[in-house]
């Protein structure tokens, strides 16, 4: 098992900051983002997922919307992006 070097740590922190900024930009001060905001935030990060009802976007959202409210918080947004990476 190898330890992370300084460059890897720096890259990881930078990536997490980028995800947090994308979330905050679309959350407009709210603790959660809805499906439209999720799609916009993912697009701002360079992701273009299939938006069909049973496509990749909705399948992904269902996997991280544990309460089935059509909204997710920052922690789920970060986990979602780790799945996409």
N, C-alpha and C positions, 0 to 999 in steps of 0.2 A: 504494500500500500504506500503510495507516494504522497507527500505533503504538497499542498499548493505553494507555488512560489509567489513572490511579490507581484509579478506581472499577472498571473492568473487571478489573484485576489483583487487586484486593481480592475481587471476586466469584469469580474463578477460584480463588484460594487458598482461599476459604471453601468452595467446592464440592468441591475436592480433599480438604479436611479432613473434610468430611461423608462423602465416599466412604470415606476411610481409617477413620473411626470406625465406619461400618456394617460394613466388612470386619472390623475388629478385634473388634467386639462378637460377631460370629458365628464368628470363627476360633478363639476361646478359646485364644489364645497359639500357635496353629499357623501355619506359613507359608502354608498353602493352605486353601481351603474346598471342601467337597463340594457336590453338587447341591442337597441340602436346605438347606444353609447359604447357598448362592447365592440360592436362591429366597427365603429368609427375609430376607436382606440387601437384595435388590431390593424386596421388599414393604415393608421399613422405610423405603425411600427413595420409596415411593409408586408403584412399578411393579406392575402386575398383568398378567402375561403368560399366554397360553394354555398350559396344562400338559399338553395332549394329547401323545402320543408324537411326533408330527410337528409339534407346535405351535411357537409363537414361542420359548418358553423353551428347549426342547431344541435347536432350530435355532441359537439364539443361543449356547448353551453349547458346542455342537459347533464353532462358529466360533472360540471362544477357548480351548478345551481342546486345545492343540496336541499334547500327548502322549497324548491319549485315555485319561486316567486317571479321569475324572469329578471332577476337581479343578482349581482355578485359583488362582493367586497374586494378590497385590494389583495388580500391573501389568496383568494381564489383566482383573481386575475393574474397574479404572478405565477401560481401553479399552472394555470391554463397556458401561459406563455412558455413555461418550461416544457410542457407537453408538446408544444409546437416546434420548439427549437431543435 
